[in-house]
Amino acid sequence: MPIRALRARTSAADHDCDDHYCIQPRCDQEKLACPAVMDPVMLPRSLVETLSPPTCLLFPLQLSPGSEEDEAHEGCSRENLGRIQFSVGYNFQESTLTVKVMKAQELPAKDFSGTSDPFVKIYLLPDKKHKLETKVKRKNLNPHWNETFLFEGFPYEKVVQRVLYLQVLDYDRFSRNDPIGEVSIPLNKVDLTQMQTFWKDLKPCSDGSGSRGELLLSLCYNPSANSIIVNIIKARNLKAMDIGGTSDPYVKVWLMYKDKRVEKKKTVTKKRNLNPIFNESFAFDIPTEKLRETTIIITVMDKDKLSRNDVIGKIYLSWKSGPGEVKHWKDMIARPRQPVAQWHQLKA
């Protein structure tokens, strides 16, 4: 009898569908001319005296607590991708493997709105041709699926040669779905005589989507001037997008309000560089009353003369993004007029 993968009925309980980073940085000429990370002793006294109220450039750049310097950061750069609960067991009489996907917690936000539309793909590796999927849970970072999947006609001696692989993705109607994280467990390490339930932390997807590099940037909020200065400092270990094993990166910064694009800035392109230093600052006017509905989207791009530019990775900054982004946003608000820097892992 051939193996059949079946999707069982969803449970009734859930039926809804360095060092000094910046030396003479480039300035945004349209706003206050000098970026947040310059030491005031480097400025003419006349200029300093004219700055009222005090602005971001009167404070040295600070790394956000928990965002370590280059050397210390290497072992701490993994972001929290959330975790997933599932169970697995085997029915010897019916030669059927049962996999139940229950729920996930603390998933990172992938969408402009500061949330995600997660679903789960289920594979029995090394077979990747046959997969099963849960339903999509709209705008939910703590989804409950409670869906059961049956792999029928599956001899036990073959089951223990497989690896159960779960991949959590963010559904996107208009483009490719974004991987959030993955979990795998060899079935020969599980007692399948009864249903076993697991909580597993999600790991970056091994298809390369989890290794796009990191970006160091600072945020400085000035409530008196109703502005935020975004300083794009530098990146490291960027993913090579060109045939020659390198990239030509630049950074786009979008100001979003209620999912609508308001203003865009971008850095210069750094040719053939996977560890570029940008040191460019951009100021955005953001009234205090609009701060909670504001998102700043940072996109690292690879410039291509002959074809469409490639996206290397993105960061969504707001009070409702992923844990690392929210932390940076809150640190910025808690320390007005002070530039706060933090490393961020680029996302697909």
N, C-alpha and C positions, 0 to 999 in steps of 0.2 A: 504494500500500500504506500503511495507517495505521501510525503510529508505535506500537511496543509497548515497554513498559518491563518488563524481565524481571529476576528475581533469580536469579543463577547460583549454582552449588553452592559452599558454603563450603569453603575449603581443608582438606585432611586434617590440617594442622598445628594447627588450632584448632577443635575440634568441640564443646566444652562450651557444652551448651545454650547661751589667749588671754590672755599675759594671765592673770588669775586666774579660773579656771573656776567655782569654787564659793564663793559668799558666803552664809553662813547656810543651808546645805542642809537639806532635810527629813531627819529621822532615823528610822530604824527603831527604834521604842520598845521592841521586844521584845529587842533585843540591845544591845551597847555603843552608847550614845546618839549618838555623834558620828562623822560620816563621815570617810573617809580623806583628804579634801582640805583640811581646815581647818588653818590655821596655828596651832600651839600657843600663840602669844602672844595669841590671841583667847580662850583658855579661862581660867577661873579656876585659879589655881595649885593650889588644894586638889584640884581634879578631876584635873589633870595628875599630881600626886604620888600619887594613888590608883591610877593605871593601871599595873598590874604583872601580867604582863610588858609591856614596851613594845608598844604597838599601832600600827595603821596611822596613827592621827591624829597621831603625833609626827613624821611626815615630810611634807615638801611633795610635792604631786603632781608626777610626772615623766611626760613623754611618752616612750613606748617608742622606743628608737633606730630611726630610719627612719620614725617617725610624726611628720610635720612640723607646725609651727604653721599656723594658718589660711592665712596668705599664701603660705607656701612649699609648702603641701600641694596646692594646686590642680592642679599639673602632675604629681603623683605618686600620685593616688588610685586609679589603675587597678589592680585586683587581678589576680593571675595566675590565669587561667582554664584553663591547660593548653594543650596543642597537639595537633594531629591530623596523621596521615600518610595520604595517599591518592594514587592515580595515576589518570590519564585518558588515553585514546587513541581513535583512530578507525580503523575498518576500511572503506576506500573500496570494496572489492569487495562487501562485504555491507551497506554503508550502516548500520553499527552503531557507536554510541558506547559505549565501555566505561569504567565507573567502578569502581575498586576501593578500598574503605575498609579500611585496614590496621590501624592502631592509634592510640591516644591515650596521652598521658603527663601526669602531674601534674594530673589533674582535681580540682576542689574537691569537698569533701564536701557533700552535700545532705541526708543522712539523720541521724536522731538518733544512729545508731550510729557516726557519724564517717566514713561512706563514701558511695558512690553506686552506683546501678544504671544505668549509661549505655547508651544506644543512639543511633544516628545516623539522621536523616531526610535523604534526598537529593532535591533538586528541580533542575529546569532552568528557571530563571526566564526570562520572567515567568510561566510556567505553574506555578500552585500547586495545581491540581486533582489532578495526577498526581504521587504521591510514592512513593518506595521507602524501606524501613527495614531496618536491620541487626537482628540479634538483641540481646537485652538481656544484658549481662554483669553478673552479680550481685556486689555488694560488691567493686567493682574500680575503683580510681582510675588504673590503668594498663592499660586493656583492650586485648586483641588480637581483632580481628574477622576480618580476612582474608576478606572477603566481596566478591564481584564482581557487578556489576549491568550489564545490557545494555539499551541503548535501540535497538531494532531498527527498520529501515525509516525512518531519520532522515537525509534528504539533508544533505550537508555544508554547503550554502549556508544551511540553517536552523540547523544546529548552531552555526555561528560567530555567530549572532545571540542565542544563549542565554548565561546566566550559571549556572555550576555553583554550587549553594548547599548547604552541609552544615550541619546544625544538630544539635548534641549535646545530649541531654536526659537527665534522671534519671527513670527509670521509677518511678511511684508507683501501687501497686495500688488505693489507696483514695481518691485525689484526683487533681487535674490534674498531669500530668508537669511537672517543673521544668526550664526551659531552663538549660543550663550555658553555652553559647557557640556562636558561629557562624563560618563561613568562607565567603567567596564569591570566585569567580575568573571573569572574562569569558573565554569559550572562544576569542574571536578574538585573545586574547593568548597562546595556548598553541600550540605546534607539535604538532599532533595526528597527525602521520604516524607516530609511534611513542609507546609508553606513556611518559608523563612523570610522575615521582614528586615529590611536594611535602611539605614539613613546613610547617605554617602555625599561628601562634599563634591561639587562639580569642579572639574579641572578644565584648563584651556583645551580647546579641540585640537587634536593631533594632526588635523589636515592643514595646519599652518596658520589658521585664523587666529590662534592665540599667541603668535609670536611676531607681531607687527612692529615692535619697538616701543619706546617710551618718549614722552615729551615733558620737559620741565618748563613750567610757566608760572607767572605770578599774577595775582589779582589784587587790585587796590580800589576800595570803595570810598568815595567822598560824598557823604550824605548832604553836605552843604552845597556842593556843586551839582548834585544829582548825576554823578558820573561814576563809571567803572573804567579803570585802566587795565588792559590786558597786555602783559608783557610776555611775548614768545621768546624764551631764553635759548634753549637748545634741545636737541633730540639725540637719542643714542640707540644703536642696534636696530635701525630701521630695516624693514624688509626690502630686499633687492627686487625691484620690479622690472629692470631692464635685462636684456640678453647678456650684457657684459658683467652681470653680477653686482650691479650698483643701482642707484636711483638719483634723480635730480629733484630733490624735495623742495617744496615751498608749503606755506601754511595759509589756509583761508580761515577767517574768523567771521562767523555770522551772528548777528544779534537777532534773536527771535522773540516775538511777543505773542502769546496765545497761538502758537504754531504758525505764525505768519512771519515771513522774513522782513526785517526792518532795514538792516544796514550790513554791508560786507566790507571787510578789509583783507589785505593779503600781504605776505612778506615777499621779499625777493627770492629767486630760485638759487639754490646752492648746487652747483654742478657736481655730479659724480661723488656724492658724499652720503654715507650712511650714519654719520655722527655730526650733523651740521650744527653750527652755532649761528643763531639768527639775531638775537638781541634787538628786537623790534617791538615798539610799544604802540598800542592803539587805544584811544579814548572813545567811550560810547556814552551818550546822554541817556540816563535811565532814571526817570522820576521814582521816588521812594515808593509811591503807591502802586507802581507797576512791577516792583522787584519780584514779588512772589509768582508772577506769571511770565517772568523773563527766563530765557535759556540762551546761553552762549555756546555755540557749536564750533569746536575747533577741528578742522579737517586737514590732515597732512596729505599732500598730493605729490605725485610724481609727474613732472613736466615731460611731455612727449611732443616733439615737433611734428612727427609724421602721423600721429593718430591721437585719439582721445586721451586726455590726461587720466592717470590711474589714481584711485583712492588707496592710500597706504593704510590709513586708520583714522578713527574719529574719537572725540571726547565730547560729552554732553555735560555742561556745567549749569546746575540750577539747584534749588533747594529740594528737588524731588527726583534727582538722577540716581545713579548708583552710589553705594556707600562712600567710596573714595571721593567722588565728585561732590557729594553733599557735604562731606567734611570740609573740603576746601572752600565751598561756598559759605558755610557757616563761620569758618575761621575768618574769612574776608569781612563778613558783616560784623563779627565780634571785635575786629580790630580796625575801625575806620581810619582812613588816611595812611594806613601802613601796608606796604606791599607784602603779600604772603605767598611764598613759592611752594610748589608741590610737584612731585613727579607723578605722571599719569600713564597708565598702560593704554596703548592705542587699541581700539576695538574695531572689529570688522564693520 
